[in-house]
């Protein structure tokens, strides 16, 4: 039997439908729900340890780690079940700089490809900028990013073209200024030469 058939989604008694942020100010039940989904992430992708521990995460500053939880109403109840979670952390990038990164994300298999993450993607870009996605990635996540990363590449190419256009314009202006300065110097030399010739003729 597949592992996901034995998944028991955690109940979030004080949650609500949709996406909610989990940080140091959130109730312990939210942190425990993220931790529970993190354990399923570890099981499915065969990691050595879960990516999230409620006790540690509650002490993290929001400028170092921010997590998000997606909840759906529990049938026949006013409570909600957590169906997905992810975390963003400030880490050191390969380039040596420090920035936000999506370190992990997990959704119940029946809740994948339903738009939960894609509908939040623009919000994440606004909150974290062009963040890094920690690899290795699942096949589903690779496909998901392949539909969005071209937008980022296109934006970067447009910025490059604008920068190149600006550099060419600045060079053209500089060349024009240089040529104008050269012409002015040549005109001065010519005027001086004409004055000398006039003096010689007068003598």
PEURUR-V257031 format. One record per helix or strand. SS is the DSSP state (a for helix, b for strand). FROM is the first residue (numbers start at 0). TO is the last residue. If there is no record, write none. Layout:
ss = <SS	SS>
from = <FROM	FROM>
to = <TO	TO>
This chain:
ss = <a	b	b	a	a	b	b	b	a	a	b	a	a>
from = <2	10	17	27	53	64	79	97	108	115	131	138	148>
to = <5	11	21	44	56	72	91	106	110	127	132	145	201>
